[in-house]
Amino acid sequence: MSTFDVASKVSLSGEYILGADQTGSHGCYLIYGVLKAGEGGRELRPGKGHEEIVLVLRGDLFVRGHYAGPLKEGQALHLRDDENCLLDNPGDGESLYVIAGGHSEGGRH
C-alpha cells in the first residue's frame, strides 16, 4: 500500500491530480484544488466517459454553468461527461476542494 503527499504538490495551476501515473490504476483519480481569495473561473468538466464529485473542504464557493449557485463548505456537486461549470471563490480566504472521479458506465479506456 502506498500513501501520497497530495497537499504539498499543488502546482501553480492550483490543482494536483493523483491518478494513474502515481497509482498505476485507470479506475479512479483524485484532484486536490486550492482557490485563493477572489480567484475564479476554475473549469470543472469531467470529460466524456467520466464522472466527478466535487466536495468543498474549506470556504464557500460559487458555481457557474451546468449548475449555478453557491457550494458551501461540506457540500458536494456531481458532474458527468461534458457537463461544464466554473468555480469561483468570492470570499476573502483561501478555499480548498477535492474532486473524486472515475469512469462512467461504458466509459472505460
Backbone as CSV, one residue per row, in Angstrom:
resi,resn,N_x,N_y,N_z,CA_x,CA_y,CA_z,C_x,C_y,C_z
1,MET,0.853,-1.174,0.000,0.000,0.000,0.000,0.895,1.232,0.000
2,SER,0.501,2.250,-0.752,1.257,3.497,-0.823,0.445,4.642,-0.247
3,THR,1.145,5.634,0.270,0.500,6.878,0.675,1.018,7.974,-0.241
4,PHE,0.263,9.031,-0.356,0.592,10.095,-1.291,0.491,11.443,-0.583
5,ASP,1.522,12.248,-0.691,1.535,13.586,-0.113,0.920,14.539,-1.131
6,VAL,-0.377,14.723,-1.060,-1.131,15.454,-2.068,-1.051,16.970,-1.873
7,ALA,-1.302,17.455,-0.681,-1.417,18.896,-0.444,-0.148,19.655,-0.801
8,SER,1.015,19.062,-0.605,2.263,19.775,-0.874,2.615,19.811,-2.361
9,LYS,1.854,19.116,-3.180,2.184,19.022,-4.601,1.308,19.897,-5.493
10,VAL,0.491,20.750,-4.898,-0.367,21.632,-5.697,0.518,22.519,-6.567
11,SER,0.246,22.522,-7.855,1.069,23.279,-8.800,0.587,24.723,-8.906
12,LEU,1.245,25.472,-9.761,0.858,26.866,-9.984,-0.565,26.988,-10.504
13,SER,-1.074,25.922,-11.128,-2.454,25.948,-11.628,-3.464,25.905,-10.493
14,GLY,-3.000,25.558,-9.286,-3.895,25.483,-8.135,-4.473,24.108,-7.901
15,GLU,-4.039,23.120,-8.704,-4.559,21.764,-8.541,-3.432,20.736,-8.629
16,TYR,-3.695,19.602,-7.995,-2.819,18.438,-8.130,-3.709,17.245,-8.441
17,ILE,-3.345,16.471,-9.448,-4.113,15.292,-9.838,-3.357,14.046,-9.393
18,LEU,-4.005,13.266,-8.553,-3.485,11.970,-8.135,-4.199,10.931,-8.988
19,GLY,-3.476,10.329,-9.905,-4.118,9.410,-10.843,-3.225,8.263,-11.235
20,ALA,-3.412,7.817,-12.464,-2.748,6.618,-12.963,-1.228,6.697,-12.880
21,ASP,-0.644,7.870,-13.096,0.818,7.987,-13.032,1.350,7.611,-11.653
22,GLN,0.591,7.920,-10.617,1.030,7.634,-9.259,0.540,6.274,-8.761
23,THR,-0.682,5.898,-9.137,-1.292,4.689,-8.581,-1.179,3.468,-9.480
24,GLY,-0.969,3.696,-10.778,-0.947,2.586,-11.718,-2.332,2.112,-12.113
25,SER,-3.368,2.807,-11.661,-4.750,2.418,-11.940,-5.454,3.481,-12.774
26,HIS,-6.231,3.041,-13.739,-7.048,3.951,-14.532,-8.494,3.970,-14.037
27,GLY,-8.771,3.308,-12.924,-10.126,3.190,-12.410,-10.659,4.438,-11.724
28,CYS,-9.776,5.220,-11.100,-10.232,6.406,-10.372,-9.089,7.415,-10.269
29,TYR,-9.452,8.630,-9.912,-8.461,9.683,-9.690,-9.007,10.657,-8.673
30,LEU,-8.116,11.481,-8.127,-8.487,12.483,-7.146,-7.773,13.783,-7.510
31,ILE,-8.500,14.881,-7.443,-7.918,16.190,-7.689,-8.058,17.006,-6.411
32,TYR,-6.947,17.599,-5.974,-6.922,18.456,-4.797,-6.720,19.869,-5.304
33,GLY,-7.634,20.776,-4.973,-7.560,22.123,-5.512,-7.587,23.206,-4.461
34,VAL,-6.906,24.303,-4.794,-6.846,25.487,-3.937,-7.283,26.686,-4.771
35,LEU,-8.219,27.459,-4.252,-8.618,28.719,-4.872,-8.313,29.841,-3.888
36,LYS,-7.471,30.772,-4.299,-7.134,31.906,-3.453,-8.326,32.845,-3.339
37,ALA,-8.309,33.699,-2.344,-9.380,34.685,-2.143,-9.593,35.480,-3.423
38,GLY,-10.848,35.576,-3.861,-11.205,36.338,-5.051,-10.881,35.661,-6.363
39,GLU,-10.244,34.502,-6.334,-9.900,33.789,-7.580,-11.139,33.110,-8.148
40,GLY,-11.221,33.064,-9.459,-12.376,32.430,-10.078,-12.089,31.919,-11.467
41,GLY,-13.102,31.279,-12.018,-13.014,30.773,-13.370,-12.348,29.423,-13.500
42,ARG,-12.183,28.673,-12.406,-11.587,27.336,-12.474,-12.593,26.405,-13.136
43,GLU,-12.228,25.814,-14.250,-13.158,24.979,-15.019,-13.279,23.591,-14.416
44,LEU,-14.524,23.121,-14.336,-14.846,21.757,-13.930,-15.533,21.095,-15.117
45,ARG,-14.946,20.019,-15.625,-15.549,19.277,-16.735,-14.933,17.877,-16.721
46,PRO,-15.709,16.873,-16.307,-15.146,15.533,-16.222,-14.635,14.990,-17.564
47,GLY,-15.348,15.253,-18.626,-14.984,14.707,-19.934,-15.777,13.457,-20.251
48,LYS,-15.889,13.182,-21.515,-16.690,12.046,-21.989,-16.243,10.746,-21.315
49,GLY,-17.232,10.033,-20.806,-16.967,8.748,-20.166,-16.508,8.843,-18.718
50,HIS,-16.574,10.039,-18.120,-16.135,10.225,-16.739,-17.222,10.907,-15.904
51,GLU,-17.136,10.679,-14.602,-17.996,11.359,-13.642,-17.115,11.867,-12.512
52,GLU,-17.529,12.983,-11.907,-16.782,13.560,-10.802,-17.720,14.049,-9.712
53,ILE,-17.253,13.938,-8.486,-17.931,14.535,-7.338,-16.983,15.579,-6.775
54,VAL,-17.445,16.818,-6.695,-16.663,17.945,-6.193,-17.130,18.231,-4.770
55,LEU,-16.218,18.204,-3.814,-16.530,18.455,-2.407,-15.726,19.643,-1.911
56,VAL,-16.402,20.625,-1.341,-15.728,21.791,-0.772,-15.279,21.441,0.647
57,LEU,-13.966,21.518,0.877,-13.405,21.217,2.192,-13.343,22.439,3.085
58,ARG,-13.003,23.592,2.486,-12.876,24.816,3.278,-13.334,26.005,2.444
59,GLY,-14.147,26.853,3.050,-14.642,28.047,2.376,-15.957,27.796,1.667
60,ASP,-16.557,28.838,1.193,-17.787,28.763,0.412,-17.461,29.219,-1.002
61,LEU,-17.882,28.448,-1.983,-17.598,28.742,-3.379,-18.883,29.062,-4.120
62,PHE,-18.740,29.562,-5.330,-19.888,29.822,-6.199,-19.621,29.127,-7.525
63,VAL,-20.655,28.476,-8.058,-20.527,27.705,-9.289,-21.366,28.364,-10.376
64,ARG,-20.789,28.434,-11.572,-21.496,28.955,-12.753,-21.443,27.906,-13.851
65,GLY,-22.549,27.755,-14.592,-22.553,26.823,-15.717,-23.696,25.837,-15.630
66,HIS,-23.384,24.550,-15.857,-24.399,23.494,-15.829,-25.213,23.578,-14.538
67,TYR,-24.528,23.774,-13.433,-25.167,24.073,-12.162,-24.742,25.495,-11.818
68,ALA,-25.645,26.290,-11.303,-25.295,27.649,-10.900,-25.824,27.898,-9.501
69,GLY,-24.953,28.369,-8.634,-25.355,28.690,-7.280,-24.231,28.462,-6.302
70,PRO,-24.503,28.670,-5.040,-23.470,28.503,-4.022,-23.154,27.027,-3.787
71,LEU,-21.922,26.775,-3.433,-21.483,25.446,-3.000,-20.701,25.690,-1.709
72,LYS,-21.346,25.376,-0.597,-20.814,25.731,0.724,-19.903,24.634,1.264
73,GLU,-19.084,25.031,2.216,-18.189,24.088,2.870,-18.956,22.846,3.305
74,GLY,-18.441,21.689,2.923,-19.085,20.420,3.256,-20.100,19.954,2.232
75,GLN,-20.442,20.774,1.241,-21.387,20.380,0.197,-20.642,19.823,-1.011
76,ALA,-21.344,18.987,-1.775,-20.765,18.336,-2.948,-21.655,18.519,-4.167
77,LEU,-21.053,18.383,-5.324,-21.721,18.522,-6.612,-21.290,17.363,-7.488
78,HIS,-22.237,16.734,-8.193,-21.945,15.618,-9.091,-22.036,16.083,-10.534
79,LEU,-20.987,15.807,-11.311,-20.956,16.145,-12.740,-20.622,14.902,-13.544
80,ARG,-21.139,14.848,-14.781,-20.788,13.724,-15.652,-20.561,14.211,-17.073
81,ASP,-19.729,13.474,-17.767,-19.397,13.720,-19.170,-18.964,15.168,-19.408
82,ASP,-19.621,15.858,-20.318,-19.211,17.208,-20.681,-19.994,18.297,-19.954
83,GLU,-20.621,17.943,-18.815,-21.252,18.980,-18.006,-20.139,19.914,-17.528
84,ASN,-20.311,21.189,-17.781,-19.256,22.167,-17.581,-19.678,23.210,-16.554
85,CYS,-18.786,23.513,-15.625,-19.020,24.568,-14.639,-17.729,25.329,-14.408
86,LEU,-17.880,26.546,-13.896,-16.745,27.343,-13.455,-16.875,27.558,-11.958
87,LEU,-15.773,27.451,-11.256,-15.746,27.549,-9.809,-15.087,28.860,-9.411
88,ASP,-15.755,29.630,-8.549,-15.255,30.919,-8.084,-15.172,30.938,-6.564
89,ASN,-14.165,31.639,-6.050,-14.046,31.863,-4.610,-14.282,33.347,-4.341
90,PRO,-15.508,33.729,-3.998,-15.805,35.143,-3.742,-15.359,35.611,-2.350
91,GLY,-14.886,34.682,-1.526,-14.539,35.021,-0.147,-13.194,35.704,-0.013
92,ASP,-12.851,36.021,1.230,-11.587,36.704,1.491,-10.521,35.774,2.050
93,GLY,-10.782,34.475,2.013,-9.806,33.477,2.457,-9.639,32.383,1.422
94,GLU,-8.570,31.625,1.545,-8.295,30.516,0.638,-9.347,29.420,0.814
95,SER,-9.764,28.808,-0.297,-10.708,27.692,-0.270,-10.030,26.435,-0.773
96,LEU,-10.448,25.310,-0.236,-9.930,24.008,-0.655,-11.080,23.130,-1.109
97,TYR,-10.817,22.316,-2.129,-11.812,21.353,-2.594,-11.105,20.101,-3.083
98,VAL,-11.840,19.009,-3.134,-11.347,17.780,-3.746,-12.364,17.322,-4.771
99,ILE,-11.850,16.689,-5.795,-12.694,16.089,-6.828,-12.335,14.615,-6.918
100,ALA,-13.312,13.744,-6.716,-13.130,12.321,-6.884,-13.775,11.936,-8.202
101,GLY,-13.019,11.276,-9.060,-13.543,10.949,-10.376,-13.230,9.535,-10.795
102,GLY,-13.980,9.113,-11.788,-13.770,7.784,-12.347,-14.543,7.645,-13.641
103,HIS,-14.542,6.438,-14.142,-15.206,6.162,-15.410,-16.702,5.919,-15.220
104,SER,-17.490,6.484,-16.134,-18.927,6.213,-16.152,-19.138,4.802,-16.692
105,GLU,-20.332,4.305,-16.506,-20.671,3.007,-17.080,-20.423,3.059,-18.579
106,GLY,-19.638,2.127,-19.094,-19.326,2.100,-20.523,-18.258,3.088,-20.919
107,GLY,-17.664,3.801,-19.973,-16.682,4.822,-20.287,-15.248,4.420,-20.026
108,ARG,-14.986,3.137,-19.941,-13.623,2.677,-19.645,-12.722,2.830,-20.870
109,HIS,-11.459,3.074,-20.585,-10.480,3.233,-21.678,-9.977,1.878,-22.119
